[in-house]
């Protein structure tokens, strides 16, 4: 069972295709889906890979170009398996 605890911060990403984005984070990086809402055609999804490695993916309904935001991610050997690294590179 997943543990729920206060998060000091987490990444919130707007995506154009929520199901495809969720699948990529699960298949390529090993995240698991904790929650999505509303049922049927979700507009948001809460993903977790490990403790304090949470993402909130939200559908983007904005059709205008937006500013690019760059985020640095750090994975250590204890958290990132070779298969995940290979999937990210492909």
N, C-alpha and C positions, 0 to 999 in steps of 0.2 A: 504494500500500500504506500502511496506517495505521502510524503510528509509536507505539511503546509506550515510556513513560518514567515515572519516579516522579511521583506526584501528591501534593502536600502535603496536599490535602483535596479532596473533591468532595461533591456533594449526593446523598444517598440518600433516595429517596422511596418510600413505600408506596402502592400503587395497588390499586383493586378490580378493574379490568379491564386487565390487562397489554397484550394486543394493541391495544386501543383507545387506550391511553395512548402506546404506542410509535408508533402511526400518527399521533397528534396531534403529538407532538414532531417527527416526520419531516416531515409535511406542512405544519404551521403554522410551525415554527421552523427547519427545515432541518437537524435533527440526522440522523445516520446511525447505523445499528445496527452496533456492533462485535462484540457477543457476546451470546448468550442461552443459558440452560441451565435445565433439561435439555431435550434435543431433543424435539420433538413438542408438548408443552404446557409451555413455559418458565415458570419461577417468578421469573426475574430477567432483566434486560436492561441491557447497558452501552451507552449512547449517547454520541456525541460530535458537537459542532458545529464546533469549532475547537480549536486547542491550548489545553489547560487548561479547556475548556468541556465537561466530562464529567458525566454523570448516571448513577446506578445506580437503576433502577426495580425494585422487588420487590413481588411479590404480597402483599397484606395479607389475612391469614386471621382477623384480629381482628374480631369482630362488635360489640364494645363501642365506644361513643363515645370518641373520643380528643381530647386537647388540640390546639388549632389552633397550628400553627407557621407564622410568617410569614417569608418570605425575600425580601430585596430583590435584584432582578436589574438589572444595568446593561448596556445595549447601546449601542455607539457606532455612528455612521454607517458606519464601515468594516466592521462585522460584521452589521448589521441592514438588510436590504433592505426597500424599501417594501412589497413583496408580503407579507413575513412580518409586518410591522406591521399591514397590512390584515387578514390572517388572524387575528391575535391579537384584534383589535377585534371581529371578527364572531362 
